[in-house]
Amino acid sequence: MAYLDHAATTPMLPEAAAAMTAQFAATGNASSLHAAGRRARRTVEEAREALAEALGGRPSEVVFTAGGTEADNLAVKGLYWSRRDADPARTRVLASPVEHHAVLDAVHWLAEHEGAEVEYLPVDHHGRVRPEAFREAVERNPDDIALATVMWANNEIGTVMPVRELAAVAREHGIPLHSDAVQAVGQLDVRFGDSGLAAMTVSGHKIGGPYGIGALLLGRDQTPVPVLHGGGQERHVRSGTLDVPAIAAFAVAAVLAAERRERFAAEVGALRDELIRAVLAAVPDAVLGGDPEDRLPANAHFSFPGCEGDSLLLLLDAQGIECSTGSACTAGVAQPSHVLLATGTDPQLARGTLRFSLGHTSTKEDVAAVAAAIGPAVARARTAGLS
Amino acid sequence: MTENLPRTARPLRVLAAMSGGVDSAVAAARAVEAGHDVTGVHLALSANPQSFRTGARGCCTIEDSRDARRAADVIGIPFYCWDLAERFREDVVEDFVAEYEAGRTPNPCLRCNEKIKFAALLDKALALGFDAVCTGHYATIVEKEDGTREMHRASDMAKDQSYVLGVLDEKQLAHALFPLGDTVTTKDEIRAEAERRGLAVAKKPDSHDICFIADGDTQGFLAKRLGKAEGDIVDGATGEKVGTHDGAYGFTIGQRKGLRIGHPAPDGKPRYVLDISPVNNTVTVGPVEALDVTALTAIRPRWCGSTPAPAGTYTYTAQLRAHGGETEVFAEVVDGELHVRFTEPVRGVAPGQAIVLYDGTRVVGSATIATTTRATAAV
């Protein structure tokens, strides 16, 4: 088996699994005042401190959520509501058109139900929002903007966004910028504190932690309206009993991801470069998606002219190579990726995409398996054509 | 049960079309059990907005797709969802509407087998390296010693679906697997087998409707597509106008209900649709005897399996509609058309439907009914 879909989810680190199982044996609600509660609370707060340090933030800036999707929804909807409540003129939402659906569908929902006027920022052919374009959109009327949201790095094509420069523009005008950093943590130098961001989404299972846990890094001056109401946990921003085992394991994974990041980026980046070379050698007309240089070190994305991505997926899967056509949610029925369409890719070409994403278990053998299989798979998929 | 699969001599790479229903799930499971390397695929076909692409992406929103995926997971095979909606719309739905508009009565299931399952899907499957497409149809493929194939009615005549498969030619049959075909069993037994195999679709109700008309209202569907076109209902014997209709396309020859004729016929007997004329938007009605047909011509004959086009006149049995009975005919090919005479008059023969010829249980071929000859000159 060659598992090359780490951007969908990556195997849990043994250290994180150990931390999690250790917590399963203990009881205690972190909101309770008795000893069991205090023990749970201590575990959560130590995890919060460790996670904050790993992500260059303060413990008070960490709001635990049940994953990246919830954190994105909380940031986008919550900040929209609070900013609009403070000034009804603020209804414009600036978003990159290449966001994950957790952001894209949330802003779409705001447009449909909450009177938001969503403005999709222009991107270049690598899918990058340029600071000049962002500045133009902001300065057209800074007063009517509720928030802006631009991901740290794209989950499909791997392009890295100039988040700090964008945040600087937003800061000049007091506009909160949210960034979905789910794919960037562990691969790029993600530090919330000096990013200038108002909010940043991170997720557990993409970095070797468990599923169902994530966090919104939230500047202390930000007061989003909650999406979930209840017991008032997490600064009254996100109610719900804290998932102590998941939080403990998430923190372990985040600390290791930060510690190992540079080495990981170098080693996995080298493997990834080898994979790109091998694929382009086997299929000379394959098109590398995203920025060839400034991209996630573990991401390789290709479009293969004249093929259905689904056909390639099936053929590679049959040989034990596990990859993706794009993001997992669009894998139900083949549709050209919104990311590729936003970068101006021809819709026919956008149907023949594959994303290989590497991770901490990737090996040279995985790359060799792709190198051997991709040429014949593309040739065969081309005979099946575009139905 | 597995010995019923043809070509079991070697394991095949099989693509199992899984609708989300119980039959295709059991068929896929039996193919696995027979030793084949099976991959499941659900065809996203319907443009019905209630079931397909309700959200922004049409991702995993279809209950049938979910059921098919669940079945594939339980069986332990890879599963994919292929979007053939555009092909389906062009080849099946538009054809269905055009046929009704032309006053004929199409069979979309047959058309789907001919154009989608054993054409678009099969072609893609073969191109991707599969050897065969497996479905949950009830029909039997017999491989003869010379390597050619015949299709026969399913052992269980009550469930036989050879009528909607009679259009398959030798190449299509060569790459088809019907693991349920030889099952002498009831639907309850298939359900029990599904239950035994841990398939949750065991209890799922059968679907009888046309898949792209979810509410079963064919007239409403056609009215939406073709618009209201009021016209006359006339008596075939007298030529007298006896009522009006909202569109001639909404009728089928032999239809009795829904004519809304104000006053009864002089003889007091019910009247039936005898003829539909889209050109002048007229529906002709008359007594039941006037439906008797003694002969017909059918176009686009396709000979099933390796059967060559028969030269001369042969005696066969014929089936004229899905779930219809058999009737004895003399058939002959004249200038590429099928000419058929009935030994006894038959009723309710609708142009557009298929006539499928059988030699005993063997499917000889299929053709589309074009014209009929009535016993009486009522129309």
Contacts between the chains, C-beta under 8 A, distances in Angstrom:
chain1	res1	chain2	res2	distance
A	101	B	57	7.5
A	105	B	56	6.7
A	108	B	56	7.0
A	310	B	80	6.2
A	310	B	82	6.7
A	311	B	124	7.6
A	311	B	128	5.8
A	313	B	80	7.5
A	314	B	39	6.8
A	314	B	78	7.2
A	314	B	80	5.8
A	314	B	128	6.4
A	315	B	128	6.4
A	315	B	129	7.3
A	317	B	78	5.8
A	318	B	39	7.4
A	318	B	78	7.3
A	329	B	57	7.1
A	329	B	59	5.5
A	330	B	57	5.9
A	330	B	59	6.0
A	331	B	59	7.7
A	332	B	57	7.6
A	332	B	58	7.0
A	332	B	59	4.0
A	332	B	60	4.2
A	332	B	61	7.8
A	332	B	65	7.1
A	332	B	81	5.5
A	333	B	44	5.1
A	333	B	53	7.8
A	333	B	57	7.8
A	333	B	58	5.0
A	333	B	59	6.6
A	333	B	81	5.3
A	333	B	83	4.7
A	334	B	81	7.9
A	334	B	82	7.4
A	334	B	83	5.4
A	335	B	57	6.3
A	335	B	58	7.1
A	335	B	83	7.7
A	380	B	127	7.0
A	380	B	128	6.2
A	380	B	129	6.1
A	381	B	128	7.1
A	383	B	127	4.3
A	384	B	123	7.8
A	384	B	124	4.9
A	384	B	127	3.6
A	384	B	128	5.0
A	385	B	124	7.9
A	385	B	127	7.2
A	387	B	82	7.4
A	387	B	84	6.4
A	387	B	87	6.7
A	387	B	120	6.3
A	387	B	124	5.6
